[in-house]
Amino acid sequence: MLSGHTDTVPFDEDRWSGDPFTLREQDQRWYGLGTADMKGFFAVVLEAIRGLDLDSLKQPLILLATADEESSMCGARSLLDAQRRLGRHAVIGEPTGLRPIRIHKGITMESIRVTGSASHSSNPLFEVEAPTLNLGHIHGGDNPNRICGECELHFDIRPLPGMSLEQLRAELDRRLAGVLDDTALRLERQPLFEGIPAMETAAGTQIVRATEQLTGVSAEAVAFGTEDPFLNALGMETMILGPGSIDQAHQPDEYIALDQLEPAMRIIRGLVERFCR
């Protein structure tokens, strides 16, 4: 299975030098929203298999396009919920510069809200003789001369393989509760989204060995998250491998270098030959 997501992130048109929705070739690059992250992968796959005799394949070749990878991952989650078993091996075409990736961190985003009592900033519970400074807007507050009665902090955690998101959240709750012992403050922690587990595909699996042989590069790890954990949970051996650079993801004037396209097509054809023919 060759997998990618169809959505892109929002963009600021004023920071683009051209129309984000019009593909533009310049300086041996294709510019446009999603060229690297990651609509370009679909075009590369379709071109790579154009000349193959698909009727001769002995195993199915599936092209999977998912929705909302950049936000809720609802496409991959829906496959997992439905237990749609679509194959034994998968490659997700996120931009890796054609370097095979078998490990990545997970991600969870959390919100911590601390509620106390508002008051005038001239009386922040210190002696009058002491000068004071009031941080009046930390996702909270409404005026510099008022101590905010409620503050909210948003942050993310990037766990490693083997670290449970639920255990991390439980540890957060335990430590935060200790910080506010013996105070009148009330604390609430809420996840900002469900989170993405970390993933690791074992080094000796067929898909890892195949991508290493086709690229000539040993499999690596990255810090960004993908839909890989959900495909692995369906029983697949999954790798991340695609043209383009992750440095271009979510950037104005996003592009994919043209010299990545032919090598990418060669790798895809090699994977089809290896696993489907």
C-alpha positions, 0 to 999 in steps of 0.5 A: 500500500502506498499512502498519503494525505490529501489535506494541506495546512492553511496558508498566508497568501501575502507570504507567497510569491505566486498563487499557492493553488497554481503549480509553477516551475522555476529553478528546477523546482515545482512550487505550490501548496502541498507539492512536498507535504504531500500531494506531490507524492500522489502524482509521483506514484501515478506516473511511476505505475503508468507503464506497469502491467498491473494485470500481471500483479500477483498481490494487490497494489493499493493507493490510499488517500486519507483526510485530515492528517494535518489536524485530527487524523480522522482518515487513518483513525476511521480505517483503524476503527473499521479494521480495514486490513488493506495489506501487509506492507505500507509506505507513507510518502511524507517528504523525507528526501527519499531517505527511509524512516522506520521510527518517529516520535509521537505528539500530544498537545495539552492545555493547562488552565490555572484559575485563581482570583483577579485583582488590580495590578497595583495590589498583587499581594506584595508589600507596597514598598516592593516594585512589581511587574505583572504578566497580564496576558499568558493566554489569559488576562484582559488588561495590563493593569489587572492581574488575570484571574485565569491563565492557560498554557498550550504545549506539546510533548513529543514522546519516544517509542514505548512511551504511552500517551495516557501514562504521560498525561497521568504523570503530568496530572500527578506533578501538576497537582503537587505544584498547586498543593496548599494553594487556592488555585484550581487546575484543569488539564485538557488534551487539545487533540487525541494525540499520535503515538510514537512508532517503530517498525522493526529493523529486520522487517521486509519493508525496512530491508527493501527500502534500504536496498532500493535507496542505498541508505540505512533507515533513520528516525525523525521527530515529526509524526505521521499516520504510521502508528494507525497503519501499524495497528492494522497489522502492516509493516510500515515505512515513511519514504517520499520525495521532497524535504520536510523543511518545506512543509507548512512554508510559504513558497512550498516546493519539491525539487525536480531532481527528486521525482525520477529517483522517487518513481524508480523506488516506487517501481522497485517496491511494486516489483518486490511486493506485488509482482 
